[in-house]
Amino acid sequence: QVQLVESGGGLVQAGGSQRLSCAASGRTLSSYIMGWFRQAPGKEREFVATISRSGTSTYYTDSVKGRFTISRDNAKNMVYLQMNTLKPEDTAVYYCAARSSVDYRTTSRTLGDYAYWGQGTQVTVSS
């Protein structure tokens, strides 16, 4: 199985940028569809972005399209979430997640499909 550790969270002003990183260990990251999810206080965990095993397919929730970019470096066992033009409503704990897949091009938006999760990293956007 794979272990995931997120980093890069912190406090940022509205309109600013931040890059989250997710480091994988235990198994090669290229075996997994990867996703980023977030959970704001008092709310359910929600989908943010996903990327296929090959990195050629991505999908975003509507509220972050055009602002966030998910990417991966399978050689380094890393996944990234570049967040630009941040808004106070982006404030949440961000989680990296992995899902096994035999298809190189599939992505997944479904929280329940992901078997492996990191511990999360807090992102706070001040207005």
Backbone bond lengths (Angstrom), bond angles and torsions (degrees), N, CA, C in turn:
res aa  C-N    CA-C-N  psi(-1)  N-CA   C-N-CA  omega(-1)  CA-C   N-CA-C  phi
1 Q - - - 1.448 - - 1.524 109.26 -
2 V 1.321 115.18 168.32 1.459 120.90 -176.36 1.519 110.03 -109.45
3 Q 1.319 115.66 143.92 1.455 122.42 174.16 1.528 108.41 -109.90
4 L 1.336 115.94 138.70 1.457 121.42 -175.42 1.523 110.74 -123.53
5 V 1.339 115.66 137.18 1.465 120.70 177.78 1.529 108.58 -134.02
6 E 1.346 114.95 120.47 1.465 120.14 178.54 1.518 110.82 -90.49
7 S 1.334 114.96 154.44 1.459 121.18 174.37 1.520 108.44 -154.47
8 G 1.327 115.49 167.40 1.457 120.01 175.42 1.508 115.19 105.08
9 G 1.317 117.48 -3.78 1.461 119.57 178.89 1.514 111.82 -73.36
10 G 1.334 115.24 174.02 1.454 120.45 179.49 1.508 110.85 155.40
11 L 1.321 114.89 -164.46 1.456 122.27 -178.68 1.528 109.58 -98.79
12 V 1.329 116.04 132.18 1.457 121.43 179.59 1.521 108.55 -142.43
13 Q 1.317 116.50 149.93 1.462 120.47 178.30 1.521 110.27 -80.20
14 A 1.295 115.57 153.21 1.461 120.70 176.09 1.528 109.71 -56.80
15 G 1.337 115.01 136.99 1.447 121.19 -176.80 1.512 113.78 92.08
16 G 1.320 115.85 -10.68 1.456 120.89 -179.05 1.514 113.06 -84.41
17 S 1.333 114.66 -175.56 1.464 121.52 -178.00 1.521 110.15 -128.17
18 Q 1.314 114.04 156.54 1.460 120.80 176.72 1.515 108.11 -155.27
19 R 1.325 117.05 146.16 1.449 120.78 176.06 1.519 110.19 -119.60
20 L 1.313 114.34 123.58 1.461 120.79 175.69 1.526 109.25 -94.63
21 S 1.314 115.21 144.43 1.457 121.52 176.96 1.519 109.69 -121.83
22 C 1.315 115.21 149.56 1.463 121.56 176.64 1.521 107.19 -132.19
23 A 1.309 116.26 116.36 1.462 121.89 179.88 1.520 109.79 -100.05
24 A 1.322 116.20 131.78 1.462 121.17 -178.97 1.519 110.33 -109.78
25 S 1.314 115.24 146.02 1.461 121.10 175.07 1.517 108.77 -144.35
26 G 1.310 115.49 161.52 1.453 120.14 177.92 1.509 112.94 101.24
27 R 1.319 117.20 -44.46 1.451 122.03 175.79 1.517 108.26 -145.94
28 T 1.321 115.44 158.51 1.454 119.06 -179.22 1.528 111.09 -66.74
29 L 1.318 114.88 134.25 1.457 119.92 -175.41 1.522 112.45 -66.10
30 S 1.314 118.06 -21.93 1.459 121.12 -176.54 1.531 112.81 -65.32
31 S 1.321 117.81 -11.59 1.462 121.74 178.83 1.521 113.11 -81.95
32 Y 1.347 117.31 -5.67 1.453 121.18 -168.52 1.527 113.80 -124.96
33 I 1.331 114.77 140.05 1.459 120.68 159.48 1.526 105.71 -70.41
34 M 1.338 116.56 139.09 1.460 120.78 -179.70 1.516 110.85 -117.56
35 G 1.327 114.56 147.96 1.456 119.52 178.62 1.514 111.33 -142.43
36 W 1.317 114.48 156.40 1.463 122.38 170.31 1.525 107.52 -115.62
37 F 1.295 115.41 134.22 1.454 123.11 176.72 1.527 107.49 -128.29
38 R 1.331 116.07 165.04 1.466 119.14 177.51 1.520 110.01 -145.19
39 Q 1.322 114.40 155.26 1.459 120.41 179.45 1.514 108.89 -138.74
40 A 1.322 115.18 116.72 1.456 121.77 177.19 1.526 109.20 -89.53
41 P 1.327 118.28 158.22 1.462 120.83 -179.47 1.520 111.94 -56.06
42 G 1.324 116.30 129.62 1.452 121.45 178.06 1.511 115.10 76.51
43 K 1.328 116.75 5.60 1.468 120.20 -178.65 1.524 110.75 -121.48
44 E 1.320 115.30 163.27 1.450 120.27 177.20 1.530 110.12 -77.44
45 R 1.318 114.92 156.51 1.446 120.31 175.42 1.529 108.97 -65.96
46 E 1.328 116.23 136.60 1.456 119.68 -176.58 1.527 111.76 -130.79
47 F 1.311 114.36 155.39 1.454 121.97 178.63 1.519 110.73 -70.69
48 V 1.345 116.18 142.21 1.455 122.07 175.86 1.533 111.00 -118.76
49 A 1.340 116.78 -54.84 1.461 120.56 -175.44 1.514 109.71 -158.62
50 T 1.336 115.48 154.41 1.455 120.76 177.55 1.520 109.44 -143.08
51 I 1.335 115.39 153.86 1.464 121.14 -179.84 1.524 108.66 -140.23
52 S 1.326 115.56 140.75 1.461 121.15 -178.26 1.521 110.96 -72.39
53 R 1.317 115.33 169.30 1.463 120.73 -179.97 1.521 111.59 -57.51
54 S 1.318 116.21 -39.95 1.468 120.78 -178.10 1.518 112.77 -78.96
55 G 1.323 116.21 -18.92 1.462 120.69 -176.00 1.509 113.82 86.23
56 T 1.331 117.20 0.15 1.466 119.92 -175.93 1.524 112.95 -86.17
57 S 1.327 117.82 -16.43 1.469 121.06 179.14 1.517 109.38 -120.04
58 T 1.337 115.17 134.67 1.458 121.52 176.39 1.520 109.58 -136.34
59 Y 1.313 115.73 160.07 1.468 120.44 177.62 1.517 107.47 -152.14
60 Y 1.340 115.77 142.93 1.462 121.21 -175.99 1.523 110.49 -130.97
61 T 1.308 115.52 151.12 1.438 118.74 169.92 1.533 108.32 -70.16
62 D 1.316 116.94 151.33 1.465 120.93 -171.88 1.523 113.04 -57.26
63 S 1.314 117.13 -36.58 1.461 120.05 -173.52 1.527 113.95 -68.84
64 V 1.340 117.84 -14.68 1.470 119.67 -179.49 1.523 112.82 -115.35
65 K 1.313 117.78 -3.60 1.465 120.56 -179.39 1.528 110.16 -58.73
66 G 1.326 115.07 134.12 1.455 120.26 -178.61 1.516 114.00 84.78
67 R 1.338 117.36 -11.33 1.474 120.97 -179.83 1.530 112.04 -115.02
68 F 1.327 116.86 -36.52 1.467 121.80 -177.55 1.522 109.94 -107.77
69 T 1.330 115.70 148.47 1.462 121.88 175.88 1.513 109.40 -135.56
70 I 1.332 115.55 124.61 1.459 121.08 175.44 1.525 108.32 -96.96
71 S 1.328 116.15 140.75 1.461 120.64 178.22 1.522 108.85 -148.83
72 R 1.308 115.79 166.71 1.458 120.20 179.55 1.516 110.44 -144.84
73 D 1.320 114.84 152.84 1.454 122.72 173.77 1.520 106.26 -128.99
74 N 1.321 116.53 94.29 1.463 120.22 -174.99 1.533 112.00 -64.22
75 A 1.319 116.70 -30.88 1.470 119.59 179.35 1.522 111.30 -64.78
76 K 1.339 116.05 -31.45 1.469 120.66 -179.81 1.526 112.22 -99.23
77 N 1.333 116.76 -0.89 1.468 120.57 -177.62 1.531 111.70 58.20
78 M 1.334 115.55 44.47 1.451 120.93 -176.68 1.521 110.97 -129.28
79 V 1.329 115.00 147.33 1.459 123.25 171.37 1.515 107.49 -128.28
80 Y 1.330 115.93 145.40 1.459 120.61 -175.58 1.527 110.71 -129.28
81 L 1.322 115.32 154.67 1.462 121.56 170.50 1.519 106.76 -132.99
82 Q 1.326 115.39 105.69 1.459 120.91 175.90 1.517 108.22 -86.63
83 M 1.323 116.25 122.64 1.459 121.24 -176.34 1.526 109.00 -117.54
84 N 1.306 115.80 118.54 1.465 121.69 179.73 1.524 110.35 -117.05
85 T 1.298 115.41 162.30 1.474 122.09 179.27 1.525 110.22 47.67
86 L 1.287 116.03 52.00 1.461 121.06 -176.08 1.521 111.95 -65.69
87 K 1.322 114.89 146.55 1.466 123.06 -179.20 1.525 109.12 -121.10
88 P 1.323 117.62 155.91 1.470 119.45 177.48 1.526 112.74 -55.17
89 E 1.314 117.42 -32.68 1.470 120.29 179.43 1.525 113.61 -71.45
90 D 1.316 117.89 -6.68 1.462 121.53 173.26 1.533 111.88 -82.16
91 T 1.322 116.66 -7.15 1.459 120.95 179.38 1.524 110.39 -60.79
92 A 1.329 116.14 124.43 1.469 121.41 -177.23 1.524 109.01 -178.02
93 V 1.314 114.95 170.63 1.464 120.71 165.54 1.522 106.46 -87.95
94 Y 1.330 115.33 127.35 1.463 121.31 -177.73 1.526 109.33 -102.85
95 Y 1.329 114.77 132.04 1.455 122.03 -177.62 1.526 110.90 -118.60
96 C 1.306 114.53 138.49 1.459 122.62 171.46 1.530 107.65 -95.12
97 A 1.332 116.79 141.90 1.461 119.92 -178.39 1.522 110.17 -142.94
98 A 1.336 115.00 153.67 1.463 121.55 -178.05 1.514 110.57 -129.42
99 R 1.331 114.81 142.98 1.460 122.36 178.55 1.515 109.07 -134.31
100 S 1.319 116.27 127.46 1.457 120.15 177.69 1.517 109.86 -65.71
101 S 1.347 115.89 144.47 1.460 120.14 178.40 1.520 109.60 -157.20
102 V 1.336 115.62 146.13 1.465 119.71 175.60 1.523 110.36 -93.08
103 D 1.338 116.72 -12.65 1.458 121.96 -177.68 1.524 109.76 -95.23
104 Y 1.351 115.83 130.63 1.461 119.70 -177.88 1.523 112.75 -77.99
105 R 1.345 117.53 -16.56 1.463 119.10 -171.62 1.526 114.70 -110.79
106 T 1.327 117.20 -3.97 1.462 120.44 -175.91 1.525 111.52 -80.17
107 T 1.336 115.11 144.72 1.455 121.16 171.07 1.526 108.41 -119.25
108 S 1.319 117.55 171.17 1.460 119.80 -179.12 1.516 110.73 -147.68
109 R 1.341 114.93 129.19 1.458 121.56 177.46 1.528 113.13 -100.78
110 T 1.310 116.52 -2.68 1.463 121.41 -170.73 1.513 111.49 -91.48
111 L 1.316 116.32 117.38 1.462 121.79 -176.83 1.520 111.35 -55.58
112 G 1.319 117.43 -42.45 1.459 121.63 -176.12 1.519 114.52 -68.29
113 D 1.335 117.07 -13.73 1.465 120.49 178.99 1.520 112.60 -76.83
114 Y 1.339 116.44 -18.43 1.464 121.23 -173.42 1.524 111.05 -91.73
115 A 1.324 115.74 125.13 1.464 120.94 -176.40 1.528 113.41 -94.28
116 Y 1.327 116.03 -22.26 1.466 119.44 -173.52 1.523 109.60 -122.79
117 W 1.336 114.50 135.25 1.456 120.97 -174.61 1.523 110.56 -135.91
118 G 1.336 114.96 147.25 1.446 119.84 170.29 1.517 110.49 -84.28
119 Q 1.329 115.66 -177.69 1.459 120.71 -176.68 1.525 112.45 -86.20
120 G 1.318 116.69 -12.85 1.454 121.36 178.04 1.521 113.29 95.10
121 T 1.327 114.99 153.86 1.454 121.65 175.87 1.533 108.14 -136.86
122 Q 1.330 115.95 134.77 1.456 121.02 -174.88 1.525 110.87 -81.50
123 V 1.317 115.51 130.62 1.463 122.13 172.42 1.522 107.77 -118.45
124 T 1.314 116.64 123.22 1.460 121.67 179.65 1.519 108.59 -122.25
125 V 1.335 115.45 123.07 1.457 121.57 -179.50 1.521 108.17 -110.06
126 S 1.303 116.76 117.39 1.463 121.29 -178.70 1.516 110.36 -92.58
127 S 1.332 114.50 145.64 1.473 119.33 -177.80 1.524 111.66 -90.91
